[in-house]
Amino acid sequence: MTSPQVFMVDDNRHELQLGDLAFAEIGISVDFVGLENAETAVERLRALAADPSSTPPKLVLLDLNMPRIPGGEILAFMKGHPRLRSIPVVILTTSNADADRTRCLALGADEFCVKPHRLAAYLELFSSFRRYLDRGAPGEPAGPAAGGAVPDSPAPLRSSASG
């Protein structure tokens, strides 16, 4: 049996290393894919969306504040695409702004989590992600029961100078 794949998208290399180490430390075996910028993440997600034979990740951990393409736009892209919309997305950010939380949850994020400052709390948070890894296969098109009509194409992504 192969380990479930997890994408973590964060422009901070140290956060990616910490995420990978957190799964190992708590004993959750995953195929961890650290994506250090939003552009690379978008390329990977578009490739997944275009290839019906590809296996999508079981979970995407997404930073909100990134340069050029903010995490909220990646979230909107994913939730607007039939092959990507059922992949659980957890926003993992330093922002604790109510407006960010409200917007991300409205766009379809499964959770909005502020990055903990203490290692023990970080490990506890990552341990809670096990529930997403134990679910059935993600990436299958959502039908009317899962949110209504499926759009023909996702919203376009634009580059933004601010993150």
JOWO-V660113 format. One record per residue. N is the residue number from 1. PHI is phi as a letter, one per 40 degrees, with the letter a starting at -180 (NA if undefined). PSI is psi in degrees with one decimal (* if undefined). OMEGA is omega in radians with two decimals (* if undefined). Layout:
N,PHI,PSI,OMEGA  N,PHI,PSI,OMEGA
This chain:
1,NA,132.6,-3.14  2,c,154.0,3.11  3,c,145.3,3.10  4,c,143.6,-3.14  5,c,136.5,3.09  6,b,126.6,2.99  7,c,133.0,2.96  8,b,121.0,-3.10  9,b,114.6,-3.11  10,a,136.2,-3.13  11,c,0.0,3.12  12,b,111.0,-3.10  13,d,-35.2,-3.13  14,c,-35.7,3.07  15,c,-39.7,3.11  16,c,-43.2,3.11  17,c,-41.5,3.13  18,c,-40.6,3.11  19,c,-45.5,3.12  20,c,-45.9,3.13  21,c,-33.9,-3.14  22,c,-46.8,3.12  23,d,-43.5,3.14  24,c,-43.3,-3.09  25,c,-37.0,-3.11  26,c,2.8,3.03  27,g,23.6,3.07  28,b,114.7,-3.13  29,c,116.6,3.10  30,b,157.2,2.94  31,c,94.0,-3.01  32,c,125.1,3.09  33,b,107.0,3.11  34,c,119.5,-3.13  35,b,112.0,-2.94  36,c,-5.5,3.05  37,a,158.8,-3.06  38,c,-35.1,-3.12  39,c,-43.9,3.11  40,c,-41.0,3.12  41,c,-44.3,-3.14  42,c,-42.2,3.10  43,d,-46.6,-3.14  44,c,-42.7,-3.12  45,c,-40.8,3.09  46,c,-40.8,3.11  47,c,-42.8,3.09  48,c,-43.2,-3.11  49,c,-33.1,-3.08  50,c,-17.5,-3.05  51,b,99.8,-3.11  52,c,-19.6,-3.13  53,c,-6.6,-3.13  54,c,154.5,3.10  55,b,118.1,-3.14  56,c,160.9,3.08  57,c,156.6,3.09  58,c,-18.0,-3.07  59,a,141.9,3.00  60,b,124.0,3.03  61,b,119.9,-2.92  62,b,121.4,3.03  63,c,147.0,-3.10  64,c,-44.7,-3.02  65,c,92.7,3.11  66,b,150.3,3.12  67,c,155.9,3.07  68,g,-58.1,3.11  69,b,106.2,3.13  70,c,152.3,3.14  71,d,-32.2,3.12  72,c,-33.3,3.11  73,c,-36.2,3.07  74,c,-42.1,3.09  75,d,-47.6,3.14  76,c,-40.5,3.09  77,d,-48.6,-3.11  78,c,-46.6,-3.07  79,c,-12.8,3.08  80,c,-3.1,-3.10  81,b,130.2,-3.08  82,d,-36.4,-3.12  83,c,-16.2,-3.04  84,b,-17.8,-2.96  85,c,-25.5,-3.11  86,c,-2.0,3.08  87,c,125.0,3.10  88,c,134.9,3.11  89,b,124.2,3.07  90,b,121.9,3.05  91,c,124.0,-3.13  92,b,103.4,-2.91  93,a,166.1,3.02  94,c,-10.5,-3.11  95,c,133.0,2.99  96,b,23.6,-3.14  97,c,130.9,3.12  98,d,-37.0,3.14  99,c,-39.3,3.10  100,c,-45.9,-3.14  101,d,-48.6,-3.11  102,c,-45.7,-3.13  103,c,-46.8,-3.10  104,c,-42.0,3.11  105,c,-36.7,3.09  106,c,-32.4,3.11  107,c,-12.8,3.08  108,h,8.7,3.07  109,c,141.4,3.11  110,c,-32.3,3.10  111,a,156.9,3.03  112,b,111.1,-3.06  113,b,132.2,3.03  114,c,131.4,-3.12  115,c,124.4,3.12  116,c,154.4,3.12  117,c,-21.4,-3.13  118,b,139.4,-3.10  119,d,-42.7,-3.12  120,d,-41.5,3.13  121,c,-36.2,3.10  122,c,-45.6,3.12  123,c,-39.5,3.10  124,c,-42.5,3.11  125,c,-47.5,-3.13  126,c,-32.5,3.07  127,c,-34.0,3.14  128,c,-19.0,-3.14  129,c,-9.0,3.11  130,d,-34.0,-3.10  131,c,-30.3,3.10  132,c,-32.3,-3.09  133,c,-21.0,3.14  134,c,-3.7,3.14  135,c,171.8,3.04  136,c,-175.8,-3.07  137,c,127.5,3.06  138,c,170.2,3.00  139,g,-2.3,3.09  140,c,143.6,-3.09  141,d,138.9,3.11  142,c,137.1,3.13  143,c,-171.2,-3.11  144,d,-33.6,-3.14  145,c,-20.9,-3.10  146,c,13.1,3.07  147,i,12.9,3.04  148,g,-154.9,-3.07  149,c,148.1,3.11  150,b,124.9,-3.13  151,c,153.0,3.12  152,c,-36.8,3.13  153,a,149.7,-3.12  154,c,164.4,3.07  155,c,140.4,3.13  156,c,149.6,3.07  157,c,140.0,3.10  158,b,156.7,3.05  159,c,145.9,3.14  160,b,135.9,3.14  161,c,-25.3,-3.14  162,b,153.2,-3.10  163,b,*,*
